[in-house]
Amino acid sequence: MTTKKKYTLVTGASNGIGRAIAENCASRGFNVLLVALPEPKLNEVTAALKEKYPNQEFHSFGTNLMEEGSPKLVFDWCQNNGFEIDILVNNAGLGNAGAFLSKPSEFYFGQMQLNMVALVMLTYHFLPGLQKFNKGYILNVGSMASFYDIPYKGIYAASKQFVRSFSSSLRYELKDSSVKISLLCPAAVLTNPDVIIRDREMGLASKLTQQTPEQVAEYAMSRLFKGKAVSIPGVVPKFYKGLGYILPQRMQLRMLANAFIKQSR
Ligand SMILES: NC(=O)c1ccc[n+]([C@@H]2O[C@H](COP(=O)([O-])OP(=O)(O)OC[C@H]3O[C@@H](n4cnc5c(N)ncnc54)[C@H](OP(=O)(O)O)[C@@H]3O)[C@@H](O)[C@H]2O)c1
């Protein structure tokens, strides 16, 4: 077992849910490594945490996780600086709305790289290190979309189904190990301009599920440490998930198509 200083690594930590998770971890006294696109915002968020929690460590690494070698660059950065990770939060992800052919193929390629490939590769690189601790944790950020097939949001929903399946199977493989894996499935969280516009188009059905990034972060982290497999923040989203078991598939597809086609107008 290692006795070195421990760090929590959060991807997509410069905004939204990832930023709220980084702040939540800081408030719990953890050292946090923030990974996101190499934009000034990443440094600003990191500097703000350093100022608020001067006795903890915060470091940032800017990289485009859509690029093939990027997860390994993140791992090498940690290795070169002696950062030992006991909590990995795979949060960075990209949504979309619209008919399948309404986006260039490059968009979907990047979305799939970020939502699935980067998440798997980061898990692959960091898992051996996590296993050296008495307790290690992986939080994968999925989505309520992972419970459905969603016309006009098909690639996103499919990518999150991948995250759900991978999290579940790896959790089972690791059931006798020191590493716990948890899947977070948020509904509507108003984090960026695209999400806000899409949410407005959806109306009441989405509004009823809304949570703040801070609410989602607190719920996710407390459930992660309790060893819960899946976390769905909010009462209404849990009800929506239940509907998925009851309604026939064709009816679900029609209802979801009617709801999500509004986002593509
Ligand atoms: N918001 C929702 O309603 C909602 C609902 C369900 C699930 N989720 C999931 O929750 C996660 C976070 O969503 P969010 O709404 O909080 O996102 P967000 O506000 O758009 O923030 C995304 C974060 O990821 C970073 N990022 C984006 N592309 C990246 C790339 N190619 N490489 C590295 N970092 C990248 C962003 O950096 P920049 O700030 O520099 O762009 C930002 O820090 C995603 O996996 C999303 O699918 C969100």
The ligand as an SDF file (V2000), in Angstrom:
LIG
                    3D

 48 52  0  0  0  0  0  0  0  0999 V2000
  -25.6050   19.3630  -18.2530 N   0  0  0  0  0  0  0  0  0  0  0  0
  -26.4880   18.3760  -18.3040 C   0  0  0  0  0  0  0  0  0  0  0  0
  -27.7090   18.6060  -18.3380 O   0  0  0  0  0  0  0  0  0  0  0  0
  -26.0300   16.9360  -18.2830 C   0  0  0  0  0  0  0  0  0  0  0  0
  -27.0000   15.9390  -18.1400 C   0  0  0  0  0  0  0  0  0  0  0  0
  -26.5900   14.6100  -18.1170 C   0  0  0  0  0  0  0  0  0  0  0  0
  -25.2530   14.2960  -18.2390 C   0  0  0  0  0  0  0  0  0  0  0  0
  -24.3320   15.2760  -18.3810 N   0  0  0  0  0  0  0  0  0  0  0  0
  -22.9300   14.8840  -18.5190 C   0  0  0  0  0  0  0  0  0  0  0  0
  -22.1670   15.5330  -17.5230 O   0  0  0  0  0  0  0  0  0  0  0  0
  -20.8530   15.7630  -18.0040 C   0  0  0  0  0  0  0  0  0  0  0  0
  -20.5190   17.2330  -17.8260 C   0  0  0  0  0  0  0  0  0  0  0  0
  -21.4970   17.9990  -18.5220 O   0  0  0  0  0  0  0  0  0  0  0  0
  -21.6160   19.5670  -18.3180 P   0  0  0  0  0  0  0  0  0  0  0  0
  -22.9560   19.9570  -18.8130 O   0  0  0  0  0  0  0  0  0  0  0  0
  -21.1960   19.9250  -16.9520 O   0  0  0  0  0  0  0  0  0  0  0  0
  -20.5250   20.0640  -19.3870 O   0  0  0  0  0  0  0  0  0  0  0  0
  -19.9500   21.5300  -19.6540 P   0  0  0  0  0  0  0  0  0  0  0  0
  -20.5510   22.5190  -18.7350 O   0  0  0  0  0  0  0  0  0  0  0  0
  -20.0680   21.7650  -21.1230 O   0  0  0  0  0  0  0  0  0  0  0  0
  -18.4130   21.3460  -19.2660 O   0  0  0  0  0  0  0  0  0  0  0  0
  -17.6760   20.3970  -19.9570 C   0  0  0  0  0  0  0  0  0  0  0  0
  -16.2870   20.3640  -19.3890 C   0  0  0  0  0  0  0  0  0  0  0  0
  -15.5140   19.4490  -20.1800 O   0  0  0  0  0  0  0  0  0  0  0  0
  -14.4510   20.1680  -20.8170 C   0  0  0  0  0  0  0  0  0  0  0  0
  -14.2620   19.6400  -22.1440 N   0  0  0  0  0  0  0  0  0  0  0  0
  -15.1180   19.7370  -23.1970 C   0  0  0  0  0  0  0  0  0  0  0  0
  -14.5820   19.1500  -24.2730 N   0  0  0  0  0  0  0  0  0  0  0  0
  -13.3790   18.6830  -23.8830 C   0  0  0  0  0  0  0  0  0  0  0  0
  -12.3220   18.0170  -24.5620 C   0  0  0  0  0  0  0  0  0  0  0  0
  -12.4250   17.7150  -25.8480 N   0  0  0  0  0  0  0  0  0  0  0  0
  -11.2180   17.7160  -23.8710 N   0  0  0  0  0  0  0  0  0  0  0  0
  -11.0930   18.0330  -22.5650 C   0  0  0  0  0  0  0  0  0  0  0  0
  -12.0440   18.6720  -21.8710 N   0  0  0  0  0  0  0  0  0  0  0  0
  -13.1620   18.9940  -22.5310 C   0  0  0  0  0  0  0  0  0  0  0  0
  -14.9130   21.6070  -20.8430 C   0  0  0  0  0  0  0  0  0  0  0  0
  -13.8270   22.4800  -21.0140 O   0  0  0  0  0  0  0  0  0  0  0  0
  -14.1460   23.9800  -21.5490 P   0  0  0  0  0  0  0  0  0  0  0  0
  -14.8560   24.6830  -20.4110 O   0  0  0  0  0  0  0  0  0  0  0  0
  -12.8370   24.5670  -21.8650 O   0  0  0  0  0  0  0  0  0  0  0  0
  -15.0260   23.8190  -22.7560 O   0  0  0  0  0  0  0  0  0  0  0  0
  -15.5850   21.7000  -19.4900 C   0  0  0  0  0  0  0  0  0  0  0  0
  -14.6210   21.7860  -18.4680 O   0  0  0  0  0  0  0  0  0  0  0  0
  -20.8390   15.2840  -19.4560 C   0  0  0  0  0  0  0  0  0  0  0  0
  -20.3170   13.9920  -19.5180 O   0  0  0  0  0  0  0  0  0  0  0  0
  -22.2940   15.3020  -19.8320 C   0  0  0  0  0  0  0  0  0  0  0  0
  -22.5990   14.3870  -20.8600 O   0  0  0  0  0  0  0  0  0  0  0  0
  -24.6880   16.5940  -18.4150 C   0  0  0  0  0  0  0  0  0  0  0  0
  1  2  1  0
  2  3  2  0
  2  4  1  0
  4  5  1  0
  4 48  2  0
  5  6  2  0
  6  7  1  0
  7  8  2  0
  8  9  1  0
  8 48  1  0
  9 10  1  0
  9 46  1  0
 10 11  1  0
 11 12  1  0
 11 44  1  0
 12 13  1  0
 13 14  1  0
 14 15  2  0
 14 16  1  0
 14 17  1  0
 17 18  1  0
 18 19  2  0
 18 20  1  0
 18 21  1  0
 21 22  1  0
 22 23  1  0
 23 24  1  0
 23 42  1  0
 24 25  1  0
 25 26  1  0
 25 36  1  0
 26 27  1  0
 26 35  1  0
 27 28  2  0
 28 29  1  0
 29 30  1  0
 29 35  2  0
 30 31  1  0
 30 32  2  0
 32 33  1  0
 33 34  2  0
 34 35  1  0
 36 37  1  0
 36 42  1  0
 37 38  1  0
 38 39  2  0
 38 40  1  0
 38 41  1  0
 42 43  1  0
 44 45  1  0
 44 46  1  0
 46 47  1  0
M  CHG  2   8   1  16  -1
M  END
$$$$
